[in-house]
Structures are given as structure tokens and as C-alpha cells.
Amino acid sequence: MAKITMIGAGSFFCQRLLVDIMSYPELRESTIALVDINPDHLEPATRYARRVVELHGTGAKILSDTDRRAVMEGSDFVIVSIAVGGPAYSGPLFHADKMIPKKYGVDQSVADTLAPGGIFRTLRVAPELLAIARDMEELCPGALMINYTNPMATLCWAIDKATSIKTVGLCHSVQGTSKQLAGYIGAPPEEIAYWVAGINHMSWFLDFKWNGEDAYPLLRQAMEDPEIYAKDTVRFEMFRHFDYFVTESTRHMSEYVPYFRKRPDIMEPLGLEFKEPNPEPVTRWSKEDSPLLRQAAGEEPINLKGSHEYASHIIHSSVTGEPFRFNGNVPNRGLIDNLPEGCCVEVPCLVDNTGVHPCVVGELPGQLAGLNRSNIAVQQMTVEAVLEEDRRKAYYALALDPLTSAVCSLPEIEGMFEEMMSAQSDWMAYLK
């Protein structure tokens, strides 16, 4: 049976994915190795995993260690969901990612993919993810890395460029958005079909059908309903002006383009707001009233139904040979003709027991490719900064960022860059 190593076992995704994996009878005898550098997260995550196995009454073997090298050898799959320097969405580093740019007028919502926060998150996380990949080259060279860590595109691009490891990046934007769109037009989700491609957090519904018929006219009608429009203002505006619906949420999408977050008079009618992050590190395990802790202790039931996350389906298909289609983040090797060769794209993929097979999309509509390329330019400079340990290229990435350049002058961008580098100096020392 499969050996699956989960790195970042204390994260949300690892608990969810463990339940998903165990929902398949064919995977219930697997060996699952849990890794987290924080023993205060690893211990309850391990108890949670053993509780799931106990509820299924199966023979799955649960290993756990704070040292990934102690348990990684012989893995078939390595799932990575990590943060570096503290929790992903709280604590001093994430606070700096959002609050220093805010001083310069750059108003970010999520700050984990592009814009200053996404760039600096890559600079922090990429060296550690590359170290994981290099350990895989030594200890489990045939394993597939399944990455859930953001920024997805830059991290997958760096791994592909610098290592020999097979990797696919996973997100839930595509399947989540398809259900939202079904709701907007009043269709049962199971009757919706779609063909989606682009880059992570900015992929496009190139086809959107209900029972085989083009459903875009229905979506245009739905957009005119003020109640429906208010649920997804930025994405409907992008649809109105660029003619295709994008995969990532309104709050995410608003920071990837220069149109929405630069003036209060633009933001307020769209329901966009700024939220200051907690400067103290907070995790789901550290909260006093944590349902996960109660579930791990057997004091609260665990829902054992599988979710729409792709990872367990990919593992199941790889083990059983049963084909599965999903949208994955993979290198652009002849997949999307009008995006740069070698960049990370999000395209339909087929998986079975012979591996992951990305589908050729061809050309995107020109306006969509242009929007994608504006983000890819930032991603490319960020990846090169990491791999070449080049501080100047990290600055280029920030200067090219669509939101940052919509708000700031070049001297202001330079000042912001230096301040962010100083605030995160412990993590940036490798950049020369």
C-alpha cells in the first residue's frame, strides 16, 4: 500500500486530507507519516489521525516526527502544506507583509499570492520547500510532491526549475467556483461542466455549460440581479469587462490586478475592505475552544465524509489506476501557447497509475493571457531571485507588481522594499 508523508501536519489541509484519504477503502491500509516542526501541533494532529483510523477500524499505520528525514524514506506521495516563520495568516511576519505596504498605500486583502505579501512569502517559503524537494531526491526520488502551500505558482515553478522532483500544485478554486456559478444560475452542481485554464488564482472558465448548453448567457443575466452581484463584485466586474469568469474569490482577485484596491471611492461600492492581521501567532491548535482538540480527544464526532479536495483522488487513482480529472498546477510545456514556456500554469490534468498527464489547452483568449502575463512577470522575477539568491531581482518583482505599481512611484516602491527586507531580515539573509 501507499506511503504518504504529510509535511505541515498541523495545518488545516492535513487534517482534511487525512479524512479524505481514509474515506477510500483502497487506501485504508496505507502508511501515513506526519511531520511538523512544532511538537505542540504535531502531538494533537497525531492524536487526531489515530482517532480517524480508529473510527474506520482499519490497519493504517500512523508515524509522526518533527524531523521529516526520519520518516520520509520510501514515500510514494509527499503532501506539503507549510508556513515559514510562524502561522500563515497571523503573527509578526504576516503582519509586516500587510502593514508595511499599507503605509505606502498598497491595500492588500489576503497577501499570500501576489503583491508585496505574496512576493515576500515566496522569498521566505521557497528555500524550505526546495530543501524538502532535495530531501525527496535522496530519500524518495520517485515520489510525487503534492503542494498546497502558497504562493502556489512561484513555489511549483521553483521546484520544477531547480530539482528533479515530480510535483503538482493543488487548489480548490476551480471546483469551489463551479459550485458558486451553479448557484448563481440556479443549476444543480452535478449538471455543470467546465473547461478551465490559466494560472493559479487567475484561471478562467473557458467553457461553462449546463447540461451541454452554454451557460454564460444565464450568468450574464444573473449578474444583473443586485443580490447576486453583491456576492462577487470584483469577479462580476472582471467578467463584465473581460468576458470570462475567473476562479479566485473577489477578495483575492482584487489584489492581482490594478483596478480595484487603489482608492476608497472604488473599493467601498465593491464591498472591499482592509483587515489588519493579528500580530500574535494564532493557530487552530492554540485556540482555547478548538473543535479539533475535542475531536482528537474523542469528545466530539469527526465527519468522515470525503471532501472536494483533489489530493486523495489523485492518490487513489495513482494506486488503483481508476482515471480522475482535476485542475493542477504544472510546468507550461506546450500546454498554453500564449503564456511563457516553463512558467507554472493551472490546466486540466488526467491521472491514473501511470502518473499525472496535463492536457494541452492551446491559446487563451488574448485579454486573459495578458492578465495572466502581468502576474507571471512578477512570479518569474521572484523565482529567479530565490534560485539566484539575487536581492535586486526581488526588488524587480515588487516594482513590476500590478497593484503596487498602480499606487506607488518607483522611489516609494524602493522604500517599501527596503523596509520589508529589514523587517524580515532573518529570512532574507540568503539574498545577496
C-alpha positions in Angstrom: 0.0 0.0 0.0 0.9 3.6 -0.4 3.2 5.5 2.0 2.1 9.1 2.3 4.1 11.8 4.1 2.3 15.0 5.2 4.7 17.9 5.9 3.0 20.6 7.9 0.8 18.1 9.7 -0.6 20.8 12.0 -2.2 22.7 9.1 -5.8 22.7 8.1 -5.2 20.8 4.9 -3.5 17.9 6.5 -6.5 17.1 8.8 -8.9 17.5 5.9 -6.8 15.4 3.6 -6.2 12.6 6.1 -10.0 12.2 6.4 -10.3 12.3 2.6 -7.6 9.6 2.2 -9.2 7.3 4.8 -12.6 7.7 3.0 -11.3 5.4 0.3 -11.4 1.7 1.3 -8.4 1.0 -1.0 -6.2 3.4 0.9 -7.1 2.4 4.5 -4.0 0.2 4.9 -1.6 3.0 3.9 1.3 4.2 6.0 0.9 7.9 6.8 3.8 9.8 8.2 3.0 13.2 9.9 5.7 15.8 10.1 5.6 19.2 11.8 8.5 21.1 13.3 6.2 22.4 16.1 5.6 19.5 18.6 2.7 21.3 20.1 0.9 21.0 16.7 2.3 17.6 15.9 1.1 15.8 19.0 -2.6 16.7 18.7 -2.5 16.2 14.9 -1.2 12.7 15.5 -3.9 12.0 18.0 -6.5 13.3 15.5 -5.0 11.0 12.8 -5.1 7.9 15.1 -8.7 8.7 16.0 -9.7 8.8 12.3 -8.0 5.4 11.8 -9.7 4.0 14.9 -13.1 5.2 13.7 -12.6 3.4 10.4 -11.3 0.3 12.2 -8.5 -0.2 9.7 -4.9 -1.1 9.7 -3.5 2.2 8.5 -0.1 2.9 10.2 0.5 6.4 11.6 4.0 7.7 12.1 5.0 11.1 13.3 8.2 13.1 13.8 9.5 16.6 13.9 12.3 15.6 11.6 11.0 14.8 8.1 14.1 12.8 7.1 13.3 10.3 9.9 10.0 9.2 8.2 10.2 10.3 4.6 12.2 7.5 3.1 10.3 5.3 0.7 7.3 7.7 0.4 5.1 7.4 -2.7 3.5 10.8 -2.1 4.6 13.9 -0.1 1.9 16.4 0.7 3.3 19.8 1.7 1.3 22.5 3.5 3.7 24.7 5.4 4.3 28.2 6.6 7.8 29.6 7.4 8.5 32.0 10.3 5.1 31.5 12.0 1.5 30.8 11.1 0.4 31.6 7.6 -2.2 34.2 8.4 -1.1 35.7 11.8 2.0 36.7 13.6 4.7 39.3 13.1 5.8 38.3 9.6 2.4 38.2 8.1 1.6 41.4 9.9 4.6 43.0 8.2 3.5 41.6 4.8 0.3 43.6 5.1 1.0 46.6 7.3 4.3 47.9 5.8 2.7 48.1 2.3 -0.4 49.7 3.8 1.8 52.6 4.9 2.7 53.2 1.2 -1.0 52.9 0.1 -0.9 49.3 -1.1 -4.0 47.8 0.4 -3.9 44.0 0.3 -6.7 41.7 1.3 -5.1 38.2 1.6 -1.5 38.9 0.7 -0.5 35.3 0.1 -0.2 35.0 -3.7 1.0 38.2 -5.5 1.5 41.8 -4.4 4.1 42.6 -1.7 2.8 39.9 0.7 2.9 37.1 -1.9 6.4 38.1 -3.1 7.9 38.1 0.4 6.0 34.9 1.3 7.8 33.2 -1.6 11.1 34.6 -0.5 10.6 33.0 2.9 9.0 29.7 2.0 10.8 28.7 -1.3 14.1 27.9 0.3 12.4 25.5 2.7 10.3 23.9 0.0 13.4 23.4 -2.1 15.1 21.7 0.9 12.1 19.3 1.2 12.4 18.6 -2.6 16.1 17.9 -2.2 15.5 15.5 0.7 13.0 13.8 -1.6 15.6 13.4 -4.3 17.7 11.5 -1.8 15.1 9.5 0.2 12.1 9.0 -2.2 13.1 10.2 -5.7 10.1 8.6 -7.4 7.5 10.2 -5.1 5.0 12.8 -6.2 5.1 16.1 -4.3 1.5 17.4 -3.8 1.9 21.0 -2.9 -0.9 23.0 -1.1 1.5 25.8 0.0 1.0 29.3 -1.3 2.2 31.2 -3.3 1.4 28.1 -5.5 2.7 29.3 -8.9 6.1 30.6 -7.7 6.8 27.6 -5.4 5.9 25.0 -8.0 7.9 26.9 -10.7 11.0 27.0 -8.4 10.8 23.3 -7.6 10.4 22.3 -11.3 13.3 24.6 -12.3 15.8 23.6 -9.5 15.0 19.9 -8.8 14.1 16.6 -10.4 11.1 16.0 -8.2 7.7 15.4 -9.8 5.3 17.9 -8.4 1.7 19.1 -8.8 0.2 22.1 -7.0 -3.4 21.9 -5.8 -6.0 24.5 -5.0 -9.8 24.3 -4.5 -10.6 27.4 -6.5 -11.8 25.6 -9.6 -14.2 23.2 -8.0 -15.3 25.8 -5.5 -16.1 28.4 -8.1 -18.0 25.9 -10.3 -20.4 25.3 -7.4 -20.8 29.0 -6.8 -21.6 29.6 -10.5 -24.1 26.8 -10.4 -25.8 28.5 -7.5 -25.8 31.9 -9.3 -27.7 30.4 -12.3 -29.9 28.0 -10.3 -28.4 24.8 -11.6 -27.6 21.6 -9.7 -23.8 21.5 -9.4 -23.6 18.0 -10.8 -25.2 19.2 -14.1 -22.4 21.8 -14.7 -19.4 21.1 -17.0 -16.4 23.3 -17.4 -13.0 23.7 -19.0 -10.7 25.9 -17.0 -7.1 27.1 -17.6 -4.8 29.9 -16.7 -2.6 30.3 -13.7 -3.3 29.6 -10.0 -5.8 32.0 -8.6 -6.3 33.5 -12.0 -7.7 30.7 -14.2 -10.6 31.2 -16.5 -13.8 29.3 -17.2 -13.2 29.0 -20.9 -16.3 26.8 -21.2 -19.2 26.9 -18.7 -22.1 24.6 -19.6 -25.3 23.4 -18.0 -26.5 20.1 -19.5 -24.3 20.6 -22.5 -25.6 24.1 -23.3 -23.5 27.3 -23.0 -24.4 28.7 -19.5 -22.6 32.1 -19.9 -25.8 33.9 -21.1 -27.5 32.8 -17.9 -24.6 34.0 -15.9 -24.8 37.4 -17.6 -28.5 37.6 -16.6 -27.7 36.6 -13.1 -25.1 39.3 -12.8 -27.8 42.0 -13.2 -29.5 40.8 -10.0 -28.1 43.2 -7.4 -28.2 40.5 -4.7 -26.2 38.0 -6.8 -23.8 40.8 -8.0 -23.1 41.8 -4.4 -21.9 38.3 -3.6 -19.0 38.5 -6.0 -18.5 42.1 -7.1 -14.9 42.0 -8.4 -15.3 38.8 -10.3 -18.5 40.0 -11.9 -16.7 43.3 -12.9 -13.9 41.2 -14.4 -16.5 39.1 -16.2 -18.3 42.3 -17.5 -15.1 43.8 -18.9 -13.1 40.7 -19.9 -15.9 38.3 -20.9 -14.8 35.2 -18.9 -15.3 34.3 -15.2 -12.1 33.9 -13.0 -11.5 31.2 -10.5 -10.4 33.1 -7.4 -12.7 34.9 -5.0 -13.5 38.6 -5.1 -11.2 39.4 -2.1 -8.3 37.5 -3.7 -8.8 38.7 -7.2 -9.0 42.3 -6.2 -5.2 42.4 -5.3 -3.9 40.7 -8.5 -4.9 43.5 -10.9 -4.5 47.3 -10.8 -8.2 48.2 -11.0 -9.9 47.8 -7.6 -7.8 48.5 -4.5 -6.2 51.9 -5.1 -8.9 54.3 -3.9 -11.6 54.2 -1.3 -14.2 55.5 -3.8 -13.5 52.4 -5.9 -13.3 49.9 -3.0 -16.3 50.9 -1.0 -19.0 50.3 -3.6 -17.5 46.9 -4.3 -17.6 46.0 -0.6 -13.8 45.7 -0.4 -12.1 46.4 3.0 -8.8 46.1 4.7 -8.4 43.9 7.8 -5.3 44.2 10.0 -3.9 40.8 10.8 -3.3 39.6 14.3 0.3 40.4 15.2 0.3 37.5 17.6 0.7 33.9 16.2 -2.7 32.1 16.3 -3.4 28.6 15.1 -6.3 26.3 15.2 -4.5 24.2 17.7 -3.7 27.1 20.0 -7.2 28.4 20.3 -8.7 27.6 23.7 -12.0 26.5 22.2 -10.7 24.2 19.4 -13.0 21.7 18.0 -10.0 19.9 16.6 -8.7 19.2 20.0 -12.0 17.9 21.2 -12.2 15.7 18.1 -8.7 14.4 18.7 -9.7 13.5 22.2 -12.8 11.7 21.1 -15.0 14.2 22.8 -16.6 15.4 19.5 -17.5 13.4 16.4 -15.4 13.6 13.2 -17.1 13.9 9.9 -15.5 11.0 7.9 -17.0 12.0 4.5 -14.5 12.9 1.9 -14.3 16.5 0.5 -13.8 18.0 -2.9 -10.1 18.5 -2.3 -8.1 16.8 -5.1 -5.2 15.1 -3.2 -7.0 11.9 -2.1 -8.5 11.4 -5.5 -5.0 11.7 -7.1 -3.6 9.2 -4.7 -6.5 6.8 -5.2 -6.2 7.0 -9.0 -2.4 6.5 -8.8 -2.8 3.4 -6.6 -5.9 1.8 -8.3 -5.5 3.0 -11.9 -9.0 4.5 -11.9 -8.8 7.7 -14.0 -9.6 11.1 -12.5 -9.6 14.6 -14.0 -8.7 17.6 -12.0 -7.1 21.1 -12.4 -3.5 21.1 -11.4 -0.5 23.5 -11.3 2.2 22.1 -13.5 5.0 23.4 -15.8 3.9 25.0 -19.0 5.5 22.7 -21.5 3.4 23.3 -24.6 0.2 23.5 -22.7 -0.8 27.1 -23.1 0.7 28.6 -26.2 0.5 32.3 -25.3 1.9 32.0 -21.8 5.7 31.7 -21.2 7.2 28.2 -21.6 8.2 26.8 -18.3 6.1 29.0 -16.1 3.6 27.4 -13.8 0.1 27.1 -15.3 -3.2 25.6 -13.9 -4.7 23.3 -16.5 -7.0 20.2 -16.7 -5.0 17.1 -15.8 -5.7 13.4 -16.0 -4.2 11.0 -13.5 -4.1 7.2 -13.3 -1.5 4.6 -12.3 0.9 5.9 -15.0 1.1 9.4 -13.5 -0.3 12.9 -13.9 -0.9 13.9 -17.5 -1.6 17.6 -18.1 -3.9 18.5 -21.0 -3.0 20.8 -23.9 -5.2 23.9 -23.9 -3.7 25.9 -26.8 -4.1 29.6 -26.7 -6.1 31.6 -24.2 -8.2 34.5 -25.4 -5.7 37.3 -25.7 -7.1 39.5 -23.0 -6.9 36.7 -20.5 -3.4 35.8 -21.4 -2.4 39.4 -21.0 -3.8 39.5 -17.4 -2.0 36.2 -16.7 1.3 37.5 -18.1 1.1 40.6 -15.8 1.3 38.2 -12.8 3.7 35.8 -14.4 6.2 38.7 -14.9 6.2 39.1 -11.1 6.4 35.4 -10.5 9.4 35.0 -12.8 11.4 37.7 -11.1 10.6 36.2 -7.7 11.6 32.7 -8.7 14.8 34.0 -10.2 15.5 36.0 -7.0 15.2 32.8 -5.0 17.2 30.5 -7.2 19.9 33.0 -7.9 19.9 34.4 -4.4 19.5 37.8 -6.0 18.2 40.7 -3.9 17.9 43.0 -6.9 15.6 40.7 -8.7 13.4 40.5 -5.6 13.1 44.3 -5.9 12.2 44.0 -9.7 9.4 41.7 -8.7 7.9 44.3 -6.4 8.3 47.1 -8.9 6.5 45.0 -11.6 3.6 44.1 -9.3 0.3 45.3 -10.8 -1.3 46.6 -7.6 1.9 48.1 -6.2 2.7 49.9 -9.4 -0.9 51.2 -9.7 -0.4 53.0 -6.3 3.3 53.8 -5.8 6.1 55.7 -7.5 9.4 53.8 -8.0 11.1 55.6 -5.1 8.1 54.7 -2.9 8.4 51.0 -4.0 12.1 51.1 -3.3 11.4 52.4 0.2 8.8 49.8 0.8 11.1 47.0 -0.4 13.9 48.1 2.0 11.6 48.4 4.9 10.1 44.9 4.3 13.6 43.4 3.8 14.6 44.9 7.1 11.5 43.7 9.0 12.2 40.1 7.7 16.0 40.2 7.7 16.3 36.8 9.4 14.6 35.1 6.5 16.2 37.2 3.7 19.9 36.9 4.6 20.5 34.5 1.7 19.6 37.2 -0.8 22.8 39.0 -2.0 
